[in-house]
Each structure stands twice: as structure tokens, then as C-alpha cells.
Amino acid sequence: MSRLKPHTEQIAQDLSHQHGFSIEAVRHMIRAIDAGWGRMASFDHPEFGGQGQWMQGGMIMLGEPLNHSLRARVDALCSEIARAHDASGPLIEHGSQTATPTWPDSLGTPSATGSQGDLHYAWFADTRRLALMRHGQLQVFDTGDHRISGVSQQQGNTSGNISFTSQNGPIDLASLTPVADPAAPTHRATTAASPTARSNGDDVFTAIERLGELRDRGLLTDEEFRAKKTELLSRL
């Protein structure tokens, strides 16, 4: 397992005392946020309610969606780790790892794959999913009507700005919707002949329905749901 840098270990100790999580839990979250370039995290730890995701800006999904106290504590912890990452760059010591990652079977067969530096990605056309692997951390996103063909990570930027190329031009990773459970089965896209506009419209409304389900389960706030709904409708 990758090791925390010496100064990061002190950060972990301080955050453990400050937020009331064990040192092991804080180390787990530091690795997850470091793998997400200080902007996002996919984690799985019992002290955080099991599986969950966090994105800079307040979007957070926990395995205990109604535990609002835990939600606030996890968000505060992630935000402080992200600030430490922005201030000093990567928090983890990584060895060179070039092995091709194994993607979840539920995603299907990748239509495009690639890598840049320590980042591996795969795009799955049938399930409209983009999978990223960095330092053993898997993150999956719903790509909607985008057809991913390339990746671009801004060099010399410790926060790791990253974008992908699609038929619509460059798209920022932060604009894509994270998938709460990457291993869950997905609905594959049909190949029946139909007008492109109608297909895209169906995709948007399906995505809005999924977002509504996440909101009803307490995984999204009303504000997050409205913001994403507005963004999806703008694609029509």
C-alpha cells in the first residue's frame, strides 16, 4: 500500500484528533482524496458509513444517507484534506505502477482506453460510463451523450486539472455525474434505430430520473438535484 509522506502523517494525526475519526480512517480518506487529485474521493470505510463519494463543492454521498451529523463531519474532513493537497501537492508517496487495471464486469467491454502519467481510464459506450483508476482507487462517472476519445491532464498543476475529449469538445471531469456504486449493474444503451435528438433526450430524462431517486434516498440535496437537472436539460 502507498505510504503517506512524513508531513502528511502529521496532518493525519491532527485531523484524527480534530474530527474524532481513527487515524486509520483518516489515512484511508487521505489516500482516496489524493487519488482524486484533491477534488474528489471514492471511499469505503465503516467509520464513514461504508461506501461513499465526495466532490469538492459540497456534493457527498454516504452509505448512511440520513445520518446528517456524519455527513457534516465527513465533508469537513474531506475539505481540510483537499486544502492540504492544494497547498502542498500530492500527499502520498507512490511507486511506479504501470500494470493495466481490471475494470468491473458490470461496465462491459471498454470502447476506448488510455493513460497519462499515473492515471488510467476506460470509456464504456454500452453503459455510458467513464472509469478512472489512480493509485488503486476506482472512480466511475456517467458520461451521458459524450463519446470519450482522449484525456488531458494539465501539467505542472498539483491540483491535477483533468479534462476529456468528446465529440462535443473538451469536457471537465467535474461536469460529469459520479456513480455512487461503480459495481452495480448498469442499463446498457440500446442499438435500435432512432433519431439522435430523441435518443439524447431519452438519455437526459433517464439521468434526471436517476438523480431524483438519489435525492429521494437522501443521497443528494434538493439544491444539488436542481443544479444537475438544470445542467442536463440544457443539453436538449
C-alpha positions as CSV (number, residue, x, y, z in Angstrom):
1,M,0.0,0.0,0.0
2,S,1.2,3.5,-0.8
3,R,2.7,5.4,2.2
4,L,1.8,8.8,3.5
5,K,4.5,11.4,3.2
6,P,6.1,12.4,6.5
7,H,4.3,15.8,6.7
8,T,1.1,14.0,5.7
9,E,1.3,11.7,8.6
10,Q,1.3,14.7,10.9
11,I,-1.7,16.1,9.1
12,A,-3.5,12.8,9.6
13,Q,-2.7,12.8,13.3
14,D,-4.1,16.4,13.7
15,L,-7.2,15.7,11.6
16,S,-7.9,12.5,13.6
17,H,-8.0,14.4,16.9
18,Q,-9.9,17.3,15.4
19,H,-12.7,15.4,13.7
20,G,-12.9,12.3,16.0
21,F,-12.1,9.7,13.4
22,S,-9.5,7.0,13.9
23,I,-6.1,7.5,12.4
24,E,-6.7,4.5,10.1
25,A,-9.9,6.1,8.8
26,V,-8.2,9.5,8.2
27,R,-5.3,7.8,6.3
28,H,-7.9,5.9,4.2
29,M,-9.6,9.2,3.3
30,I,-6.3,10.9,2.5
31,R,-5.4,8.2,0.0
32,A,-8.8,8.5,-1.6
33,I,-8.6,12.3,-2.0
34,D,-5.0,12.1,-3.2
35,A,-6.2,9.6,-5.9
36,G,-8.9,12.2,-6.8
37,W,-6.4,15.0,-7.3
38,G,-7.6,16.7,-4.2
39,R,-11.0,17.3,-5.7
40,M,-13.0,14.1,-5.2
41,A,-12.8,10.8,-3.4
42,S,-14.3,7.3,-3.6
43,F,-14.0,5.6,-0.3
44,D,-15.2,2.6,1.6
45,H,-14.7,2.6,5.4
46,P,-17.1,1.7,8.3
47,E,-16.4,5.0,10.1
48,F,-17.7,6.9,7.0
49,G,-20.8,4.7,6.7
50,G,-19.3,2.3,4.2
51,Q,-19.1,3.1,0.5
52,G,-19.3,6.8,-0.4
53,Q,-18.2,9.6,-2.7
54,W,-17.2,13.2,-2.1
55,M,-16.7,16.0,-4.5
56,Q,-15.3,19.5,-3.9
57,G,-18.1,22.0,-3.6
58,G,-20.3,20.1,-1.2
59,M,-21.5,17.1,-3.1
60,I,-21.3,14.0,-0.8
61,M,-22.9,10.5,-0.9
62,L,-22.7,8.2,2.1
63,G,-23.9,4.7,2.8
64,E,-25.9,6.2,5.7
65,P,-27.8,9.0,3.8
66,L,-29.9,10.1,6.8
67,N,-27.0,10.4,9.2
68,H,-26.7,14.2,8.7
69,S,-24.2,14.6,11.6
70,L,-21.8,12.0,9.9
71,R,-22.3,13.7,6.6
72,A,-21.2,17.1,8.0
73,R,-18.1,15.5,9.7
74,V,-17.0,13.6,6.6
75,D,-17.5,16.7,4.4
76,A,-15.4,18.8,6.9
77,L,-12.7,16.2,7.0
78,C,-12.5,15.9,3.2
79,S,-12.5,19.7,2.7
80,E,-9.5,20.0,5.0
81,I,-7.6,17.2,3.3
82,A,-8.3,18.8,-0.1
83,R,-7.0,22.2,1.2
84,A,-3.8,20.4,2.4
85,H,-3.5,18.8,-1.1
86,D,-3.9,22.2,-2.8
87,A,-1.3,23.7,-0.5
88,S,1.5,21.1,-0.8
89,G,0.6,18.8,-3.7
90,P,0.3,15.0,-3.6
91,L,0.1,13.7,0.0
92,I,1.1,10.1,-0.8
93,E,4.5,8.6,-1.8
94,H,3.8,6.5,-4.9
95,G,6.0,3.9,-6.6
96,S,5.9,3.5,-10.3
97,Q,2.9,1.3,-11.2
98,T,2.3,0.5,-14.9
99,A,0.0,-2.5,-14.6
100,T,-3.2,-2.3,-16.6
101,P,-6.2,-2.1,-14.2
102,T,-9.0,-4.5,-14.2
103,W,-12.4,-2.8,-14.7
104,P,-15.7,-4.0,-13.1
105,D,-17.5,-6.6,-15.2
106,S,-20.8,-4.7,-14.8
107,L,-19.4,-1.9,-17.1
108,G,-19.0,-4.2,-20.0
109,T,-16.2,-4.0,-22.7
110,P,-14.4,-0.7,-22.9
111,S,-14.7,1.2,-26.2
112,A,-11.7,3.4,-25.5
113,T,-8.8,3.1,-23.1
114,G,-5.7,5.1,-22.3
115,S,-3.5,6.5,-19.7
116,Q,-1.5,9.6,-18.8
117,G,1.1,9.5,-16.1
118,D,-0.4,7.7,-13.1
119,L,-3.9,7.9,-14.5
120,H,-5.7,5.0,-16.3
121,Y,-9.1,5.5,-17.9
122,A,-11.6,3.4,-19.8
123,W,-14.8,4.6,-21.5
124,F,-17.7,2.1,-22.0
125,A,-20.1,3.1,-24.8
126,D,-22.8,0.5,-24.0
127,T,-23.2,1.6,-20.4
128,R,-22.2,5.3,-20.9
129,R,-19.6,5.1,-18.1
130,L,-16.1,6.6,-17.7
131,A,-13.9,4.6,-15.3
132,L,-10.7,6.1,-13.8
133,M,-8.0,4.3,-11.8
134,R,-5.3,6.1,-10.0
135,H,-3.1,4.5,-7.3
136,G,-5.6,1.7,-6.9
137,Q,-8.6,4.0,-6.4
138,L,-11.5,3.4,-8.8
139,Q,-13.9,6.2,-9.8
140,V,-16.8,5.9,-12.2
141,F,-18.8,8.6,-13.9
142,D,-22.0,8.8,-16.1
143,T,-20.9,10.3,-19.4
144,G,-24.4,11.0,-20.8
145,D,-24.2,11.6,-24.6
146,H,-20.4,12.2,-24.6
147,R,-18.3,9.8,-26.6
148,I,-14.9,9.8,-24.8
149,S,-11.8,9.7,-27.0
150,G,-8.9,11.2,-25.1
151,V,-7.6,12.6,-21.8
152,S,-5.7,15.8,-20.9
153,Q,-4.2,16.5,-17.5
154,Q,-2.7,19.9,-17.0
155,Q,1.0,19.5,-16.4
156,G,2.7,21.3,-13.5
157,N,-0.6,21.8,-11.6
158,T,-0.6,19.9,-8.3
159,S,-4.4,20.0,-8.1
160,G,-4.4,17.9,-11.2
161,N,-6.9,19.6,-13.5
162,I,-8.1,17.0,-15.9
163,S,-10.4,17.0,-18.9
164,F,-11.5,14.6,-21.5
165,T,-12.2,14.9,-25.3
166,S,-15.5,14.0,-26.7
167,Q,-17.4,14.8,-29.9
168,N,-18.6,18.0,-28.2
169,G,-15.1,19.1,-27.5
170,P,-13.2,19.2,-24.1
171,I,-15.3,18.3,-21.1
172,D,-14.2,18.9,-17.5
173,L,-14.3,15.9,-15.2
174,A,-16.2,17.9,-12.6
175,S,-19.1,18.3,-15.0
176,L,-19.8,14.5,-15.1
177,T,-22.1,12.8,-12.6
178,P,-20.3,10.4,-10.3
179,V,-21.8,6.9,-9.9
180,A,-22.5,6.0,-6.3
181,D,-21.9,2.3,-6.7
182,P,-19.4,1.5,-9.5
183,A,-20.0,-2.2,-9.2
184,A,-23.8,-2.0,-9.6
185,P,-25.3,-3.3,-12.9
186,T,-26.0,-0.6,-15.4
187,H,-28.6,-0.2,-18.1
188,R,-27.0,-0.8,-21.4
189,A,-27.7,1.5,-24.3
190,T,-30.0,0.1,-27.0
191,T,-28.9,0.0,-30.6
192,A,-32.4,0.4,-32.1
193,A,-32.5,2.9,-34.9
194,S,-34.0,6.2,-33.8
195,P,-33.3,9.9,-34.3
196,T,-30.2,11.2,-32.5
197,A,-32.1,14.0,-30.9
198,R,-34.7,11.7,-29.5
199,S,-32.0,9.3,-28.1
200,N,-30.2,12.2,-26.4
201,G,-33.5,13.4,-24.9
202,D,-34.3,10.0,-23.5
203,D,-30.8,9.8,-22.0
204,V,-31.3,13.2,-20.3
205,F,-34.7,12.3,-18.8
206,T,-33.4,8.9,-17.7
207,A,-30.5,10.7,-15.9
208,I,-32.9,13.1,-14.3
209,E,-35.0,10.1,-13.0
210,R,-31.9,8.5,-11.5
211,L,-30.9,11.8,-9.9
212,G,-34.5,12.0,-8.4
213,E,-34.1,8.6,-6.9
214,L,-30.8,9.6,-5.3
215,R,-32.5,12.7,-3.9
216,D,-35.4,10.7,-2.5
217,R,-32.9,8.4,-0.9
218,G,-31.2,11.3,0.7
219,L,-28.0,11.0,-1.3
220,L,-28.5,14.4,-3.0
221,T,-29.8,17.6,-1.5
222,D,-32.6,19.5,-3.3
223,E,-30.1,22.2,-4.3
224,E,-27.7,19.6,-5.8
225,F,-30.6,17.9,-7.6
226,R,-31.9,21.2,-9.1
227,A,-28.4,22.3,-10.3
228,K,-27.8,19.0,-12.0
229,K,-31.3,18.9,-13.5
230,T,-30.8,22.3,-15.0
231,E,-27.4,21.3,-16.5
232,L,-28.9,18.1,-18.0
233,L,-31.9,20.0,-19.5
234,S,-29.6,22.4,-21.1
235,R,-28.3,19.6,-23.3
236,L,-31.7,19.2,-25.1
